[in-house]
Amino acid sequence: MTEDATNGSTSDERGRSFRFDYRPGVLRFGANCVADLGAELGAQGVERALVVAGRTVGTTADVIDPVRAGLGDRLAGVFAETTPEKRLATAYDAVDAMREHGADAFVALGGGSSLDVATVASVLAATDEGRDAVGETFESTGTVPVPEGDLPPVAAVPTTLAGAELSQVAGITADPENGLVDAETGGGVSHPALMPSAAFHDPELVATTPRGVLAASAMNGFDKAIESTYARTATPVTDATATRALGVLADALPAFGSGTVTPAAVEPVLEGILLAQYGISRPDGTTLSLIHAFGHALTRTYPVQQGAAHAVVAPHALRYVLDSVDAGRELLADAFDVADPGDDDAIVAAVAAVRDALGLPTRLRDVDGPIPDEFERVARHTLEDSFMGNAPEGLDATRSDLEAILDAAY
């Protein structure tokens, strides 16, 4: 009886029962696909859309002009005020701009920050709760309740490679300066209604982003596919999209890391990231697991960029998974063209090779992260992260196990 790599099951269980509840919007892919923004949103009943972006993206002609042209008469205006902090107050400012311009939808243009702010703005635009009540709830619970009924739709136009555009989760923060909370507060919103109504993956726009930003975000997206092979919430659908993503990215990312950033170089990477993200953010769970739990613990406590955190931790976290359980091994070996599925060294080396080709950090000591005396706290935060609930069956991680991973990454 042979092992099946999905969840460490046997080949007799390949037809296992599963439930796959996934509700993505329309997916558009290809050079200049943003030219169809207006037509696509019009088909969804949108009259006028407000573009939500950061200051740089919202004023860079090579990015904003194609979006303006694609929206045409459906362009209500541009709100170029988002920041990496993803402030609740900024989302409220976007709602004010939406109403001022007579918009009935948002177009989130840029990275995860703009998408999260636009998504939270759609919730705030639909709620009957006043600002003070929302701020009080957010400070006490870390979330903003999603009202019943329809929300203003959000279309996503990503310019990075993290894959945040296919998610029903949005992060948000608040600080006392804006009067909504009394203390610095971080949290998020999660609901099936938050999935974008459409996502436009246009390599022409992504290629305008600096290489360093793209490389770091690509590592985050790459790790989503890795985790989808061994998560206990994996299904045959995510097995298929994740392994296809890894196969594409294992070739495309090294070529991208060493060449010129052009739409042609970006296109296969963007395809792989789209496949990596497909199906991982679902109403009944996600396939993000150990690596992303480490990412949360490191970036929420230290000024470590998310892609850097993933770069230094991923090979060591994967080694720990492969040493502990059978889940994911055959899928990963197949995706990386490793002849012997039992050759864990070759599987881990394939992941490290992608990381190295992108020019990302290889050691925790080289980023603004914890020192060894602080590993116990980071391990504890990782263990407490909700993504650990998706760890593969049979992986009974302990705090000392996670400290050992940090030691190895240091």
C-alpha positions, 0 to 999 in steps of 0.5 A: 500500500503506497502513500498518497501525498495528500494529507499523508493518506494511502492510495486506497483513499485517493477518492476521499470525500471533501467539501470545496466551498470557494467563491472567487469573482471573475478572474481576468489574466493577460497583458492589457486586460485592464482595458476591459475594466469598465466592461467587466464592472458594467456587466456586474451592474456597477455604474461608477468606481472609485480607484483606491491606491497608494500615493506612488501607484496612484500618481504613476502614469504607467500604472494609473493611466491604463486603469483610467482608460479601462474604466472610461466613463465608469471612473468616478475618481482616484483616492490615492491615500493608502499606506502600509499601515492600512488604517481604519481612518483611511478606509473611512476617508475612502468611503467619504471619497466614494460618496463625494464622487457618487461611486458605487464600487471600488477598484483596489489598485496596487499591493495588499494594503490598497486591497485591504483598505478598499475591502474594509471601506466596502464594509464601512460603506454598507454598515449602519453603525456610526464611526465611534461604535465601529472604533469601539468594537474594533478596539475591543474585538480586533474586527469590524462586523460585516453587515447583512446584505450586499456590499459595494463590490471591489475589483482588484488590480494587483501590482505585486505578487503576494496573491492577496487579491483572492482572499476573503480576509482584510487586515486593518489597524487603528491608532489614537491619532485619528480618534477612533480608538484609545490605543494602537489596535491591529486586527482584520475582517473575514467574511465570504462577502469580502472576496473581490468581484473581479481580479485583473492580473495584468503583467504590464502593470505588475512589471512597473513595480520595483524588482525588490518588491516583486521578489519579496512578494513572490516568495510569499505567494510561492510559500502559499503553494508549498503549504497547500500541499500539506495542510490538513485542509487541502483538497484534490482541487488545491493539490492540483492548483498548488502543484501546477503553481510550484512547477511554473514558479520553480522555472519562472522565478529563477529566470525572473530573478536574474533577468530584466523586469519586463511584462514577458518575464512577469507573465509566467510568475503572475500565472503561478501566483494566481494558481498558488492563491486559488482556493486557499481562502475559503469560507470553511478554512484556508491552507495557510499553515506553519510558514505563514504562522511564522510570518505573522509572529515575526512581522507583527513583533519586529520590523521584518518585511513579510517576504524576508520572513518567509525567505529565511524560515521556509526551507527550515519549516519545510524540513521540519514538516517533512521530518515529522509527517508524510503529508505533501512529500510526493506532491512536492517531489513531483512539482520540483521534478525530484526523482526520489520522493523520499529525497527530502534534501532535494525538495528543501534544496529546490525551495532554497534555490528559488529563494536564493535566485530571488536574492532574498535574505537567507539568515534571520540574523541578516534581517531586523528580526529577533535575537536568540534570546527572543526565540521563545516568545516568537515560537509561542506566538507562532504556536498560538497563531490560527494558521497552526490549526491547518498544520498537517495531520500528525504534526504535533508541534511544540514550542521547542520544535519551533525554537529549533526552526528559528535556531536553524534559520538564524 
